[in-house]
């Protein structure tokens, strides 16, 4: 089970539902290594209505200064970080890495989520059930104006991340997808019996080198009475470990 600051969350690949906190990860790799970009501006979540295409939510007006970015009229669920004054009060939005929240600041609840920087190049947002967020137009005098989480039903969604690679470069968007499923509770009449299979990912290791070995563990359910539909829900299960 995945936890974030000690709170149970569900990764995008593990059948999240609208009634559980869904953790959406984004990993930035540059020149073969995990690095932080100059800015992480925002994360938008929209219904996936065009088979994975983000075009309905992107400014496609040729010659416009914001061509290729999320349209200013697309205002579904938004994550971003806040600029604060000396007293800690919000005074605007801040896309710089210095404003990134750490995992330790995450607390379960209905407040708008920040964009979390958990390690170089690794970012997360937590899609909270029934959460509220501050629209892009919020300012120092309008922090009571909040909107509801529009990703509150089962279905397919897009998460669009807007980043600036280096200072002075143009912002770019990166589009990912996830699905919110109906609650995947199961009931069985006996303890689960599983058979694990371990496989080393690297086939070859150079003599004299120091490598981080990656091991893939697959679990197969052996219980006979479990129906095929439940077996399909539980399988396949894979875990990846890195051995230092």
N, C-alpha and C positions, 0 to 999 in steps of 0.2 A: 504494500500500500504506500502510495506517495504522500509525503507530508511536506508542508511548506511552513516554516517557522513553527513546527510542531502541530500544525492543523492539517487534517486529512483533506487532500485535494485529488482530483481525477485528471490525469494527463489526457490530452486530446486523442491519443491512440487507444485509450482504455475504456471506450464506450461511455463517455460522460453523459449525464442527463441534465435537464433544466433545473432539477431540484438539488444539485450538488455543485460545489465550487469546481469549475473547470479551469485547469492550468494550461495556458497556451504559451509554449516556449518558442523562442526565436534565437537562432545561433548564427553569429556573424563571423565568417572566416575570410581572412584577407592574407594573400601571399602565403597560404598554407598554414596559418596559425590563427588562434582565437585572438581577436583584437576588438577594442571598442571603437566604434565610429565617432566622428566629431559630435553628432547629435542624433538622438532618437526622438523625433518630433511628436508622433502620435501613433496609436493603434486603433483602427476602426473595425467594427464587427458588423457585417451585413448579411442578409439572407443570400444564399447561393441560388440565384434564379436563372442563370444562363450557363449552366453546365460548367462551372468553374471560371467563367469569364468575369472580370471585374469591370468591364466596360460600362454597365449601367451606373456605376458610382464614380467614374473617372472623368475628369475634364478633358474632353476630346475636341475642344475648340482650337482649330489651327491658329497659331500666332499668339494665343493667350499666354501670359506670363506663367500661369499655373498649368499649362498643358501637360497631361500625363500624370497629374497628381489627383488626389481625392477631391471631388467637386465640392465647392463650398455649400452646395444645396443638399449634399448627402450627409445627413446628421443622425445616423443610427448610434449605436453604442460606441462611445469614444473613451479611450484611455490616454492620459498625458500627465506629466509631472508639473509641479507648481513652484512658482517663484514665491518666496516668503520674505517678510521683513524681519527686523531684529527681534520682534516679539513672537515670531513663528506664524503670524497671520498670513493667509494667502493674499498675494497682490498681483497675480497673473500666472501665466504658464511659462515654463522654462524647459527647453529641449536639451540643454547641455548636460554632459555626463555628470557634472558636479551636483545636479539636481536629482539624479537617479536615486530611487529608494532602494534600501537593502532589504534582504529577506526578513531580518529581525523586526522590521517596521510593519510587517503584514499582520493584520488582526481580522479575524472572521467577522463579518457584519454586512450591513447594507449600504455602507458608504462607498463612494466612487473609488475604484482601484487605481493605484499608481502603476507605472512601468518599472519593474524591478530589475536591477542589474545584479545578478547573483555571483558572477565571476567574469573575467575578461571575455567579451564576445557572447556572453550568455544572458538572455533577457527573458522575462516572463510577465504575463498579466494574468490575473485571476478573474474569470467571468463569474460574478456573484449572482445567485438567484435573487430576484426582486431588488437588485441594487439600483442605485441612482448615480448619475454622472453629471459633471458640469459641462455644458455645451461650449463650443469653441468661442462663443461670443461673451462668455462670463468674464467679468473684470472685478476690480477691487470693490465695486459697489453693488455687485450683482451675484454674490456667491450663494444666495438663497434660491436662485433660479436653477432648478435641477430637472433632469429628464429621466424617465424610467429605462430600465434595461429592455431593449427590444429583442434580444436573443433569449426569449423566455419560453419558447415552445420547441418541441422536437422538430428536427429538420436539418438541412445542410446549410452551412454558413461559411463565409470568407472572413479571414482576419487580414487586414491590409496594414502593413507596417511602413511608415514614412521615415526615412533615414537620410542624413547628410554624411557622406563619407569623410571628407576633409573640409576644413574651413575654407569658405569661398566657393565650394562646389555646389552644384544644383541638387536639390532634394530628389530622391527617387522612391518609388513604392515597390514593395515586395509582397506578393499575394500568396497566402496559404489557405488551406481549407480544413474544416473539421465538421463533425456531425454530433448533434445532441440527440440521444436515443431515449426511448421510453425506459423507465427504471428497470435495471437488469437484476432484480432480486430473483433468487432461485431457492427452492425448498427440496431437500433430499431426505431419504430415510436412513442413511448410513453415512459414516465418515467418508470423505473423499479418499480414494486410493489412486495415487499418481505414480507414474514411472518417469524419472528425470533422465534426460540424455544430454551429455556435455560434449561440446565440440570446440576445439581451438580454432579461432578465426584465421590467425596467421598460418599459412602452410609452410613457410620457410623463415628461418631467422639466421641472419648473417653471423658467422663465427666471430666472437669477440665483441659483438655489438650489445648494447643495453636496450632492451625493448620493453614496452608495456604490453603484456600478453592479454588478449581479449578472448573471453570464453562465452560461448552462447549455450544457454541451458534451455531445453525444451521440455515441457511437461505434457504427458499424455494421461488422460483420465481412464482408469481401468475398471471402474464400477460397471457391472453388467446391467443393473436395473435402471440406470440413467438413460432416459430417452435420447434419441438422436438429436432432437431439437435443443435439449439442454447441453448435450455434448458439444454441439456446434457453437453454443454460446461460450463454453468454457475453453474450447480449444480453437486454434493453437495458442499456447501461452509460451512466450519466449522472454528470457532475461539475459541481459548482457552484463558481464563483469569485466573490470579492468584490473589485472594483477600487476602490481608494481614490483 
